[in-house]
């Protein structure tokens, strides 16, 4: 079948029909692709821009929406409609959308509610998957278990006590086992008792509130006790078991597997009175052997658990094995505190492999004697005292002291004893080295251990050793003040490890740091020298100061100022010889040198201390606030810039500090730089609090001056003439400042006064001056308001003075309400937390006009409370400008309301109140005050406002504008807000404005599809009860957006239809030509990437994608026309390339028309030439 189809296609291609067939095939593919893209874009656009119905008013009788009949639209016009002033008409709500009726209970299609709850959970891909019968708590519990967040559950049971006691003979051991179990949960619990090697002699006994069922399970490792409990209970199981005893080479062995309990023990009694026992490797527990008073011995294993293997043998009194075979291991610490203050702390562990040990003797090092201690379980007695046996001053000729360690009771286990020996006072070793590690356990067959030498102080130790010792790595304890000098390991005793103690030579280490304060005429140096010495205490310290003059040296607790010579070079600093100088101490020096007159060059050498080791010094240069210091990098010697150096402990200066590191190369360290004196600079910011009462205004203001570079003592301030000088108080901290009046003629004409304030001392940095004063409040008539300028202090103009932001806060009483005027709302912060008035604060930027404040009685304000229910803004945006129609439906009893227009350049203003034209006043700041008919009670008003703004669309065809809405000062927030945007027919909205909900639907307008407002102008006028104006032309591009709260700016991106068609169609033509002419452009991978990109862009921007798809039609038509023209003129299709035609053998080539001549016989090559006018040869499959 496939072969027949290929032959049919070949036959078509052999004639002119084949090309048309392939052309038609390609066009169908392109058309199908474009159709799919349009469907995806339109579907995504409909899904993203769902219409939201405006709030529907209800009739009082039935509570159902009131239906209205839509008014037909007037004929289209080319200019915005001119508002008319008809009589007020009642509000008519927009036409509601009737919801689809729900199926009745008796209908066949009515859905029945499932009895199972269904939950929607997200899977790993983010899709919502319905889950039946699982609550959120169950899901959270499973999630915690999966992530291992849940705490581990307590065990259901635990084994508290495992106790086995019995006797053993040559063949078996009979034991009585007692096992105590504590359960935590109800149910039947399998408790593994193990004891695989044991044989149960009789029935198990059980004590407890539950039941016991005992089984043997080889897979579980032995006996298993099934205990039934009802909760937290205690159970006791008693078993009588027997286990075999194996005997090999005179040794008896007991093997038994035991469960692991909190407390466990195994006690076995034997008939032999003297036995030696031990545990095999891998057995857990502590073994001890004790004689029984009735005769025999008892072997006890404490902490027995798991595989316990114990072996023992009988020891005869007359046998050679009855002798005690001792083994000793020791940990010796030799502490050196001086030449004649040496002690050894020996901890010996002695073990007997024969009979039980009652006592043993230890020979101490020669020249050392025992220091009495308070041992437990044994006592130590001196049996051979060399001091009493031989009165020799030379300790090398004295015999070593021997002590006897006598135990309280004989034992075969390991014996731990502690012996402390110290060097005999005033002993002389005859020039021989002391051997403080000779702790010889007499009679021990093997002795080994370690020796640590700990030094306190600066002492040099040297050792002489033989083959019985070797040196190993020492472990340093950082927390200990003493240091471990060396560690040795000995293999026998007595070990010949000689010790010689000598004094260390004096070595001095110093870590210097320098801070240089650079003023205009003087350099001050603060040097901090951290010294550390070892060996013999030094007497003096030497420092080369260079050209610095010493001014101060401290502390006196270390230095001797009476012997200090300030003129000596180098400077010799004497240390006190009447005290022991600490090994680590710190010296601080202060020095100075004067700069040359009128010189801008700073050139000095750093001091250099004389010590064995001098670490690289840190150097910090701190210029004064009015000094700019610039280093000369080419002239610096021995200094490297250190950016990572910390200056946290240095005083804060207005100029950055320069930090360096002294390289300590041996040559003098030199700094060279230039200085520049800076003029004084002052900045001012203020924080004021205005407290209003019925008759007085109390002002508290903080003037925050910042003085840089040079200090100042006096300040000139300007203040209102209405403030009496006696009421003004100025404080710097808690200090009351004095001032003098210095008024000028210009000051008096401007209604201000000038004063000169003296702080009493030069000030630099941040200066806070607190000013307090009071003045009368302007008189306010009943049900009226008055405005005045805020009385604030400010600085007089002067050079290098910069005014920063000012913050003004107001606190009112229960009788007056204040409102700030002529400011941007973004600078205003209202605090309604107070119940006795309204509080607000304003941040005034630099250069702003004086703050104007409006005062009104609170009774009148409360009676004139204004709230906004609805707002509709219609914006006509064209290249010639912007025209707005703003409508508010509000509730108020005030005689006037205030609006803030988007800009101060608004013109053609027209105002209607309840359908009647009214008067208004426009202030230069863009604030519009509209008069409202006064009323004694709160009434609903509809205010309509028309105005024109000069900023419109760009003539280039692409515009992005931020449209600011008008706002009401008294009630800026509204419950419902519609913004209707109207554009010319040739202009298209490219994307939806962010932050607003779209209220549009797709409609066809001529050959184009576009989104139109879901509510017409008449619907919106009826909704808000506005006057009926001329309808908008149908050809306009109308968009509707909804929001609530305070209206936000509308960001619109507009493009002309011609520019969009030009860009998109041109791009389509370019891409199409590339696909037709370039082979690589038709690669499947490239086409796949392009398709995915187009699909993703359509999903992200559906509205713009739909507009682009419509604009691409002209480009697609151009491409189709180009392909048809190429086909009709050249007879070939551009996108069918020879590379796509499969190559076949020559024998399968067939031609149309006359058969070619046959080659001569015997020739293996066939040549054919097509006749003129015949079609090209075709390759058959």
Secondary structure by P-SEA (a helix, b strand, c coil): caaaaaaaaaaaaacaaaaaaaaaaaaaaaaaaaaaaaaaaaaaaaaabbbbbcbbbbbcccccbbbbbbbbbcccccccbbbbbcccccccccbbbbcccccccccccbbbbbcbbbbbbbcccbbbbbbccccaaaaaaaaaaaacccccccccccccbbbbbbcccccbbbbbbbbbbbbccccbbbbbbcccccccccbbbbbccbbbbbbbbcccccbbbbccccccbbbbbbbbbbbbbbbcccbbbbbbbbccccccbbbbbccccbbbbbbccccbbbbbbbbbccbbbbbbbcccccbbbbbbbbbbccccccccbbbbbbbbbbbbccccbbbbbbbbbbbbcccccccccccccccbbbbbbbcccccccccccccccccccccccccbbbbbbbbccccccbbbbbbbbbcccccccccccccccccccccccbbbbbbbbbbccbbbbbbcccccccccbbbbbccccccccbbbbbcccccbbbbbbbbbcbbbbbbbbbbbbbcccbbbbbbbbbbbbcccccccccccccccccccccccccccccccccccccbbbbccccccccccbbbbbbbbccccccccbbbbbbbbbbcccccbbbbbbbbcccbbbbbcccccccccccccccccccccccbbbbbbbccccccbbbbbbbbbbbcbbbbbbbbbbbbbcccbbbbbbbbbbbbccccccbbbbbbbcccccccbbbbcccbbbbbbbbccaaaaaacbbbbbbbcccccccbbbbbbbbccccccccccbbbbbccbbbbbcccccccccbbbbbbbbcccbbbbbcccccccbbbbccccccccbbbbbccccccbbbbbbbaaaaaabbbbbcbbbbbbbbcccbbbbbbbbbccccccbbbbbcccccccbbbbbcccbbbbbccccccbbbbbcccccbbbbbbbbbbbcccbbbbcccbbbbbbbbbbbcccccccbbbbbbbbccccccccccccccccbbbbbcccbbbbcccccaaaaaaaaccccccccccccbbbbbbbcccccbbbbbbbcaaaaaaaaaaaaaaaaaaaacccccccaaaaaaaaaaaaaaaaacaaaaaaaaaaaaaaaaaaaaaaaaaaaacccccccccccbbbbccccccccccccccccccccbbbbbbccccccccccc
